Amino acid sequence: MRFKLAALAAVAGIMPAAASAQATMNHVAINVTDQARSVAYYEEAFGLSEIPAPLNAAPGHPRWMRLGNGVELHIQAIKVPFTPPPRIIHFALTVKDLDRVIAFLKRTNRTWTDYAGKVGEINRTRTDGVRQIFTQDPDGYWIEVNDAADRPPR
């Protein structure tokens, strides 16, 4: 995932419009109440694989999972309850087989919604044809799951 920052910076007056700055997504970090449960969820639901976390091999340190395209999910254990944010604050995962994810959610008695918040529905109204759902991980983080794998990058 790449984010073009030059236009935003130019609007904000930070740098001239002719400058070209880019930032590349490296990782997303989440705090969870049960690290092993969360790692298992992301493996089973989305097929993510765990990768070695450099420097932090001791229990309780972040566990890293490969999201793809060089981006990682860092799962950090916390000892206090977590209050999940509203659905509008989410991260998105693109999967090759959305039906497989939905089958997992059904099998494990987890819910999902469409964009409008209708439980058990799949958003099919996007003009680009991408199907998407929203679901929550075991700690309540909202995840948009879509099948935009064939859509060209922006």
GITA-V786598 format. One record per residue. N is the residue number from 0. D_CENTER is the distance of its C-alpha to the mean C-alpha in Angstrom with 1 decimal. Layout:
# GITA-V786598
n:N d_center:D_CENTER
n:N d_center:D_CENTER
This chain:
# GITA-V786598
n:0 d_center:12.0
n:1 d_center:15.0
n:2 d_center:16.0
n:3 d_center:19.7
n:4 d_center:21.1
n:5 d_center:24.8
n:6 d_center:25.2
n:7 d_center:23.6
n:8 d_center:25.7
n:9 d_center:28.8
n:10 d_center:28.4
n:11 d_center:28.1
n:12 d_center:31.2
n:13 d_center:29.6
n:14 d_center:30.6
n:15 d_center:32.6
n:16 d_center:31.1
n:17 d_center:32.3
n:18 d_center:30.2
n:19 d_center:27.1
n:20 d_center:24.2
n:21 d_center:20.8
n:22 d_center:17.9
n:23 d_center:15.4
n:24 d_center:11.9
n:25 d_center:12.4
n:26 d_center:9.8
n:27 d_center:7.6
n:28 d_center:9.8
n:29 d_center:9.9
n:30 d_center:13.4
n:31 d_center:14.3
n:32 d_center:17.7
n:33 d_center:18.0
n:34 d_center:16.4
n:35 d_center:17.8
n:36 d_center:16.7
n:37 d_center:13.0
n:38 d_center:13.4
n:39 d_center:15.2
n:40 d_center:12.8
n:41 d_center:10.0
n:42 d_center:13.0
n:43 d_center:14.5
n:44 d_center:12.0
n:45 d_center:10.1
n:46 d_center:12.8
n:47 d_center:11.1
n:48 d_center:14.1
n:49 d_center:15.1
n:50 d_center:16.7
n:51 d_center:19.4
n:52 d_center:18.7
n:53 d_center:21.7
n:54 d_center:24.1
n:55 d_center:22.4
n:56 d_center:23.6
n:57 d_center:25.1
n:58 d_center:23.8
n:59 d_center:21.7
n:60 d_center:20.1
n:61 d_center:16.4
n:62 d_center:15.4
n:63 d_center:13.4
n:64 d_center:11.4
n:65 d_center:11.2
n:66 d_center:8.3
n:67 d_center:11.0
n:68 d_center:13.1
n:69 d_center:13.7
n:70 d_center:10.3
n:71 d_center:9.7
n:72 d_center:7.9
n:73 d_center:10.9
n:74 d_center:11.9
n:75 d_center:14.9
n:76 d_center:17.5
n:77 d_center:19.2
n:78 d_center:22.4
n:79 d_center:22.2
n:80 d_center:20.6
n:81 d_center:17.4
n:82 d_center:17.5
n:83 d_center:14.3
n:84 d_center:13.9
n:85 d_center:14.6
n:86 d_center:12.3
n:87 d_center:12.7
n:88 d_center:10.5
n:89 d_center:6.9
n:90 d_center:3.7
n:91 d_center:4.2
n:92 d_center:4.8
n:93 d_center:8.5
n:94 d_center:10.8
n:95 d_center:14.6
n:96 d_center:15.7
n:97 d_center:14.3
n:98 d_center:17.5
n:99 d_center:16.9
n:100 d_center:13.7
n:101 d_center:15.9
n:102 d_center:18.7
n:103 d_center:16.8
n:104 d_center:16.0
n:105 d_center:19.7
n:106 d_center:21.0
n:107 d_center:19.4
n:108 d_center:20.3
n:109 d_center:16.9
n:110 d_center:16.7
n:111 d_center:14.6
n:112 d_center:15.7
n:113 d_center:16.1
n:114 d_center:15.6
n:115 d_center:18.9
n:116 d_center:18.1
n:117 d_center:20.3
n:118 d_center:19.6
n:119 d_center:19.6
n:120 d_center:19.5
n:121 d_center:17.6
n:122 d_center:17.5
n:123 d_center:19.9
n:124 d_center:21.2
n:125 d_center:19.3
n:126 d_center:22.0
n:127 d_center:20.3
n:128 d_center:20.2
n:129 d_center:16.5
n:130 d_center:15.8
n:131 d_center:12.8
n:132 d_center:12.2
n:133 d_center:10.6
n:134 d_center:10.6
n:135 d_center:10.4
n:136 d_center:10.1
n:137 d_center:13.5
n:138 d_center:13.4
n:139 d_center:12.4
n:140 d_center:9.0
n:141 d_center:8.1
n:142 d_center:5.5
n:143 d_center:6.9
n:144 d_center:7.9
n:145 d_center:10.5
n:146 d_center:13.2
n:147 d_center:13.6
n:148 d_center:14.4
n:149 d_center:17.9
n:150 d_center:17.5
n:151 d_center:18.7
n:152 d_center:16.7
n:153 d_center:17.7
